[in-house]
Amino acid sequence: MPVRNREPELVPMQQPPLHMWSSLEKQRCCEHCRKKRKRDKILLILLIVFLLYLLGNVVFLNVRTLNMTPRTSASSSSASPSASSSTVLSADAQQCISQYTLNAPIDPSSYPCSTCYPVLSAVPSTFSDGNSQDAETIADAVQFCGLRAFFESADSQGQTALSNGGWVKDVRFCAWSGVKCDGFGRVSSLQLSFPSVPASIPSEVGGLTGLTALQIVGDTNVPGGTLPSSFSQLTALTNMDLESTAITGLDANLFTSLNKVTTLTLVKNAKMGNELPSSLFSLPLQNLVVNGQALSSDTLSNVVSSISFRGSLKLLDLSSTSLSGSIPSTISSLTSLVELHLDGNSISNPLPPSFPSSLQTLTLTNNTQLSGAVPSGTSFCALSGLKTCDVRGTDLSPQGGCGPCQFPS
């Protein structure tokens, strides 16, 4: 009997376990770890480079400061740079430069201006050691100390007001309130008003050699004292304005050094005395304003007789200065004069026969001793270019036409 082939038994297939997702997840995790490690390495390298850069700068500055031997003569003081060389700095100067570079930006008030200012301000302006940064740092440090001296001279109220304006919070003095700099980083303008004023003008003001405009307005009590001798070092000054101060006087020779001044304004400086510095009359001054402080009776004559003023003076304002006597008959020699203000004085007759033909504004108010008729075509009534004229508060009267002049009613 034939044997029937038996059908093989079917064994069910077992599905292998799926590990695809766990493997993919592990792969992604490894990739993330590799990126993180790579980023950490890059950050570590950058940090090391930065630290090496800082360390290199510190080492360079200290080596230059401590190890550089200045080639100065044995008789020269170690507190000042060599007078015979413009290419080498003293060790003290190098130290001051380093301190200003490293420490002053962090703590401006700790910079030793008392020792570094005289050292650095004595460095010749022609100094050059091949490193322009040194010369710039010297100029910055000197100006910083010059301005900080104003701050330190102020009382607590003044220091608070200045501090609110950014003073001595950093070394970026060009951004301090009242301070303006030119394109070379030199302080060109300083304007201070009470309470942001010093008790007296510090001697360090002489370090602001780029200053062209100075205005200080006090409260009649501060600033006081005399101007320091170093004030004569402000040889670039063109505009000088002192108001409501207690400054006790101006040296007669002050404007021998400050010979670029074209505008002088002195208002309510009661302790300044009644004499203007004699050297002032040798300048080609353009604007002279003195108000609210007494002047000697010959001041107007001195102004008119100044040869330097004749072709330059455009504005003359001597109001409320206790002037007496008559207006000099030679006032017409001030051929460039555009404005003349002599209000509130004791000016008396006679009026000059003519005034400068260039005059456009004339005020003689409240000079009660001026009297009489002013005929048309004479004295100031003859000025064809006159635009503003006020003689109220006098006993003058017009006799005929007198242009724009206002007489007492």
LUMPAFI-43791 format. One record per residue (C-alpha): residue number from 1; residue in one letter; x, y, z. Coordinates in Angstrom, 3 decimals, decimal comma. Example, Ala and Ser with C-alpha at 12.3 -4.5 7.8 and 13.67 -1.06 7.14 Angstrom:
2
n/res/x/y/z
1/a/12,300/-4,500/7,800
2/s/13,670/-1,060/7,140
***
This chain:
409
n/res/x/y/z
1/m/0,000/0,000/0,000
2/p/1,545/3,176/-1,016
3/v/2,571/5,518/1,754
4/r/0,907/8,854/1,538
5/n/3,188/11,802/1,806
6/r/2,470/13,706/4,977
7/e/2,058/17,369/4,766
8/p/4,733/19,236/6,680
9/e/3,618/20,929/9,810
10/l/3,403/24,638/9,519
11/v/5,275/26,322/12,297
12/p/4,137/29,899/12,842
13/m/6,885/32,479/12,183
14/q/7,890/34,601/15,074
15/q/8,267/38,279/14,253
16/p/11,691/39,584/15,269
17/p/11,664/42,385/17,814
18/l/11,789/45,897/16,396
19/h/14,730/47,933/17,641
20/m/14,624/50,637/14,968
21/w/13,341/53,520/17,124
22/s/15,684/52,965/20,043
23/s/18,645/52,785/17,673
24/l/17,569/55,987/15,892
25/e/17,088/57,719/19,195
26/k/20,573/56,698/20,314
27/q/22,022/57,963/17,045
28/r/20,371/61,321/17,459
29/c/21,561/61,592/21,057
30/c/25,136/60,866/20,017
31/e/24,944/63,490/17,268
32/h/23,650/66,066/19,779
33/c/26,462/65,176/22,194
34/r/29,060/65,567/19,462
35/k/27,724/69,031/18,544
36/k/27,675/70,111/22,172
37/r/31,250/68,922/22,731
38/k/32,365/70,718/19,591
39/r/30,673/73,950/20,686
40/d/32,214/73,700/24,139
41/k/35,654/73,245/22,608
42/i/35,189/76,329/20,433
43/l/34,061/78,424/23,409
44/l/36,985/77,185/25,460
45/i/39,432/78,084/22,701
46/l/37,912/81,581/22,362
47/l/38,105/82,088/26,122
48/i/41,759/81,025/26,194
49/v/42,576/83,403/23,305
50/f/40,807/86,294/25,074
51/l/42,615/85,637/28,362
52/l/45,958/85,425/26,569
53/y/45,199/88,758/24,876
54/l/44,451/90,443/28,207
55/l/47,491/88,868/29,820
56/g/49,689/90,003/26,947
57/n/48,496/93,600/27,302
58/v/49,080/93,628/31,040
59/v/52,551/92,134/30,676
60/f/53,450/94,565/27,894
61/l/52,365/97,616/29,857
62/n/54,086/96,520/33,051
63/v/57,306/95,554/31,287
64/r/57,355/98,872/29,490
65/t/56,708/100,727/32,717
66/l/59,061/98,867/35,019
67/n/61,919/97,890/32,754
68/m/62,279/100,813/30,385
69/t/65,230/102,975/31,515
70/p/64,737/106,636/30,627
71/r/67,723/108,293/29,001
72/t/67,692/111,414/31,112
73/s/70,591/113,296/32,627
74/a/71,563/112,479/36,192
75/s/70,682/115,985/37,312
76/s/67,120/115,773/35,988
77/s/64,333/115,204/38,466
78/s/62,666/111,789/38,256
79/a/59,302/113,530/38,576
80/s/59,523/115,117/35,149
81/p/60,445/114,010/31,642
82/s/63,812/114,828/30,153
83/a/63,981/118,345/28,792
84/s/66,672/117,376/26,302
85/s/64,774/114,570/24,625
86/s/61,336/114,429/23,014
87/t/61,414/110,707/22,380
88/v/61,763/109,252/25,879
89/l/59,466/109,427/28,881
90/s/60,508/109,239/32,506
91/a/59,595/106,196/34,562
92/d/57,048/108,288/36,466
93/a/55,403/109,393/33,224
94/q/55,257/105,799/32,012
95/q/53,693/104,768/35,297
96/c/51,081/107,524/35,040
97/i/50,216/106,468/31,487
98/s/49,785/102,854/32,564
99/q/47,629/103,793/35,526
100/y/45,413/105,982/33,356
101/t/45,054/103,194/30,785
102/l/44,411/100,357/33,223
103/n/42,924/101,810/36,405
104/a/41,265/105,147/35,619
105/p/38,499/103,699/33,389
106/i/37,476/101,409/36,279
107/d/37,827/103,911/39,135
108/p/38,279/107,483/37,822
109/s/38,378/109,074/41,268
110/s/41,370/106,963/42,318
111/y/43,681/108,177/39,535
112/p/46,571/110,063/41,250
113/c/46,121/113,449/39,573
114/s/48,056/115,169/42,359
115/t/51,240/113,410/41,251
116/c/50,517/112,585/37,617
117/y/49,192/115,970/36,487
118/p/52,487/117,856/37,070
119/v/54,456/114,976/35,545
120/l/52,371/114,641/32,384
121/s/51,641/118,334/31,868
122/a/55,419/118,916/31,772
123/v/55,807/116,596/28,763
124/p/56,555/118,795/25,712
125/s/53,701/119,179/23,245
126/t/56,133/117,987/20,549
127/f/56,692/114,690/22,358
128/s/56,780/111,587/20,154
129/d/58,111/108,122/20,915
130/g/56,805/106,503/17,752
131/n/53,655/105,412/19,567
132/s/50,858/107,888/18,902
133/q/48,789/106,236/21,621
134/d/51,184/107,531/24,294
135/a/50,770/111,150/23,203
136/e/46,984/110,771/23,104
137/t/46,902/109,183/26,548
138/i/49,037/111,993/27,991
139/a/46,691/114,628/26,541
140/d/43,632/112,765/27,834
141/a/45,068/112,307/31,329
142/v/46,076/115,972/31,616
143/q/42,630/117,160/30,504
144/f/40,900/114,641/32,759
145/c/42,852/115,918/35,761
146/g/42,222/119,531/34,745
147/l/38,479/118,978/34,718
148/r/38,441/116,755/37,807
149/a/40,069/119,627/39,708
150/f/36,963/121,722/38,996
151/f/34,861/118,926/40,476
152/e/37,056/118,549/43,550
153/s/37,052/122,313/44,170
154/a/33,242/122,437/44,268
155/d/31,281/122,142/47,506
156/s/28,972/119,183/48,160
157/q/26,076/120,838/46,332
158/g/28,288/121,564/43,360
159/q/29,715/118,051/43,265
160/t/26,229/116,563/43,369
161/a/25,130/118,747/40,461
162/l/28,251/117,916/38,455
163/s/27,947/114,215/39,255
164/n/24,395/114,287/37,925
165/g/25,914/115,560/34,702
166/g/28,256/112,564/34,467
167/w/31,351/114,189/35,939
168/v/34,077/111,817/37,205
169/k/31,900/108,744/36,682
170/d/34,203/107,719/33,845
171/v/37,115/109,128/31,853
172/r/35,001/110,057/28,834
173/f/35,063/113,732/29,808
174/c/33,846/114,917/26,400
175/a/30,424/113,560/27,397
176/w/30,305/115,394/30,741
177/s/27,712/118,165/31,036
178/g/29,046/121,574/30,018
179/v/32,077/120,101/28,259
180/k/32,545/120,082/24,501
181/c/35,495/118,670/22,567
182/d/36,821/119,256/19,072
183/g/37,482/116,547/16,502
184/f/40,852/115,774/18,080
185/g/39,478/115,038/21,551
186/r/40,627/118,357/23,013
187/v/38,313/120,235/25,364
188/s/37,254/123,266/23,331
189/s/34,380/124,655/25,401
190/l/33,572/124,676/29,112
191/q/30,268/126,129/30,337
192/l/29,452/125,889/34,043
193/s/26,524/127,490/35,873
194/f/25,710/127,525/39,568
195/p/25,539/125,221/41,442
196/s/27,853/123,288/39,091
197/v/30,794/125,612/39,715
198/p/34,027/125,332/41,711
199/a/34,706/127,318/44,861
200/s/37,680/128,805/43,010
201/i/39,282/128,331/39,613
202/p/41,855/125,515/40,091
203/s/45,415/125,833/38,859
204/e/44,896/122,677/36,760
205/v/42,765/124,762/34,394
206/g/46,053/125,404/32,600
207/g/45,939/121,840/31,297
208/l/42,962/122,680/29,073
209/t/45,178/124,213/26,422
210/g/42,694/123,571/23,602
211/l/39,977/125,634/25,296
212/t/38,491/128,308/23,017
213/a/35,356/129,229/24,988
214/l/34,968/129,529/28,762
215/q/31,769/130,556/30,526
216/i/31,340/130,428/34,300
217/v/28,199/131,767/35,937
218/g/28,246/131,750/39,744
219/d/25,903/132,996/42,463
220/t/28,004/136,122/43,332
221/n/29,753/134,149/46,127
222/v/31,433/131,357/44,147
223/p/33,726/130,953/42,406
224/g/35,954/133,367/44,274
225/g/39,609/134,194/44,746
226/t/41,996/135,187/42,002
227/l/42,571/133,518/38,673
228/p/45,569/131,163/38,951
229/s/48,734/132,079/37,072
230/s/48,216/128,969/34,930
231/f/45,149/130,675/33,440
232/s/47,559/132,434/31,080
233/q/48,272/129,039/29,469
234/l/44,829/129,074/27,800
235/t/46,357/130,660/24,731
236/a/43,682/129,311/22,363
237/l/40,892/131,123/24,237
238/t/38,719/133,366/22,050
239/n/35,607/133,779/24,197
240/m/35,850/134,508/27,931
241/d/32,681/134,962/29,987
242/l/32,639/135,412/33,785
243/e/29,321/136,242/35,414
244/s/28,156/136,637/39,022
245/t/31,461/135,503/40,480
246/a/33,463/136,684/43,497
247/i/36,740/136,665/41,567
248/t/38,843/139,472/42,968
249/g/40,593/140,787/39,905
250/l/42,209/140,230/36,517
251/d/45,951/140,603/36,137
252/a/46,958/143,634/34,083
253/n/49,050/141,467/31,744
254/l/46,516/138,641/31,407
255/f/45,714/139,358/27,772
256/t/49,348/139,507/26,772
257/s/49,159/135,707/26,802
258/l/45,471/135,381/25,944
259/n/45,944/137,394/22,776
260/k/43,361/135,467/20,734
261/v/40,412/136,646/22,806
262/t/37,841/138,386/20,612
263/t/34,888/138,413/23,043
264/l/35,085/139,383/26,714
265/t/31,982/139,324/28,898
266/l/32,092/140,426/32,542
267/v/28,736/140,664/34,343
268/k/28,029/141,310/38,033
269/n/31,506/140,497/39,323
270/a/31,351/142,872/42,276
271/k/34,821/142,087/43,648
272/m/36,697/142,326/40,362
273/g/37,673/145,961/40,757
274/n/36,945/148,904/38,467
275/e/39,906/148,648/36,125
276/l/39,998/146,542/33,001
277/p/43,398/144,899/32,351
278/s/45,604/147,303/30,409
279/s/46,705/144,470/28,091
280/l/43,091/144,159/26,898
281/f/43,356/147,376/24,912
282/s/46,087/145,909/22,708
283/l/43,808/143,169/21,358
284/p/41,751/143,342/18,176
285/l/38,679/142,780/20,334
286/q/35,321/142,389/18,597
287/n/32,876/142,283/21,513
288/l/33,264/143,892/24,936
289/v/30,415/143,484/27,430
290/v/30,740/144,704/31,007
291/n/27,472/145,005/32,951
292/g/26,470/145,413/36,566
293/q/29,924/146,102/37,975
294/a/31,654/149,404/38,545
295/l/34,229/150,733/36,090
296/s/36,498/153,760/36,404
297/s/35,275/156,946/34,745
298/d/38,072/156,887/32,175
299/t/37,148/153,411/30,837
300/l/35,166/154,759/27,896
301/s/38,049/157,054/26,939
302/n/40,466/154,118/27,098
303/v/38,216/152,087/24,816
304/v/37,884/154,873/22,266
305/s/41,609/155,670/22,273
306/s/42,634/152,030/21,658
307/i/44,136/151,777/18,197
308/s/43,530/148,009/18,194
309/f/39,817/148,485/18,828
310/r/39,247/151,003/16,055
311/g/38,984/148,546/13,201
312/s/37,698/145,545/15,116
313/l/35,207/146,448/17,859
314/k/31,634/145,659/16,808
315/l/29,777/145,468/20,121
316/l/30,388/147,722/23,119
317/d/28,084/147,290/26,112
318/l/29,081/149,139/29,303
319/s/25,626/149,340/30,870
320/s/25,209/149,821/34,625
321/t/28,927/150,342/35,265
322/s/28,778/153,718/37,061
323/l/30,337/155,563/34,127
324/s/30,320/159,335/34,385
325/g/31,383/162,214/32,192
326/s/30,641/162,685/28,524
327/i/30,958/160,324/25,599
328/p/34,347/161,047/23,940
329/s/34,009/163,131/20,803
330/t/36,358/160,709/19,039
331/i/33,975/157,757/19,387
332/s/33,401/157,924/15,635
333/s/36,922/156,464/15,249
334/l/35,455/153,044/16,143
335/t/34,682/152,484/12,493
336/s/33,388/148,912/12,847
337/l/31,042/149,546/15,778
338/v/27,542/148,152/15,173
339/e/26,046/148,188/18,702
340/l/26,604/150,660/21,522
341/h/24,888/150,253/24,908
342/l/25,607/152,721/27,715
343/d/22,381/152,390/29,687
344/g/22,012/153,039/33,410
345/n/25,055/155,266/33,917
346/s/25,701/158,909/34,785
347/i/26,741/160,101/31,357
348/s/26,395/163,822/30,873
349/n/26,492/166,457/28,135
350/p/27,757/167,213/25,641
351/l/26,873/164,533/23,137
352/p/29,583/163,833/20,558
353/p/29,003/165,630/17,248
354/s/29,075/162,316/15,401
355/f/28,870/158,598/16,037
356/p/30,383/155,785/13,942
357/s/28,542/155,602/10,626
358/s/28,427/151,803/10,972
359/l/26,216/152,025/14,091
360/q/22,892/150,187/13,882
361/t/21,882/149,997/17,561
362/l/22,238/152,722/20,193
363/t/20,804/152,691/23,728
364/l/21,416/155,456/26,282
365/t/18,461/154,831/28,579
366/n/18,388/156,033/32,185
367/n/21,233/158,498/31,923
368/t/19,380/161,265/33,695
369/q/22,127/163,860/33,278
370/l/21,770/163,880/29,496
371/s/19,565/166,767/28,477
372/g/18,718/169,191/25,715
373/a/17,511/169,073/22,150
374/v/19,156/166,959/19,489
375/p/18,783/168,698/16,113
376/s/17,938/166,604/13,097
377/g/21,015/165,601/11,124
378/t/23,375/165,987/14,085
379/s/24,966/163,573/16,516
380/f/23,156/160,218/16,516
381/c/20,211/161,720/14,634
382/a/22,493/161,857/11,587
383/l/22,951/158,074/11,398
384/s/21,248/156,767/8,287
385/g/21,880/153,108/9,122
386/l/20,435/153,272/12,637
387/k/17,769/150,586/13,192
388/t/17,301/150,689/16,975
389/c/17,703/153,768/19,130
390/d/16,462/154,293/22,682
391/v/17,199/157,353/24,827
392/r/14,262/157,090/27,205
393/g/15,015/157,881/30,820
394/t/17,018/160,990/29,801
395/d/16,030/164,627/29,340
396/l/16,891/164,566/25,644
397/s/14,363/165,675/23,060
398/p/14,369/165,619/19,255
399/q/14,507/168,773/17,217
400/g/13,143/167,584/13,921
401/g/13,360/164,047/12,627
402/c/15,614/161,535/14,369
403/g/15,028/158,237/12,588
404/p/13,961/155,296/14,786
405/c/14,987/156,938/18,077
406/q/12,661/156,677/21,051
407/f/12,713/159,762/23,281
408/p/11,088/160,340/26,665
409/s/7,357/160,964/26,269
***
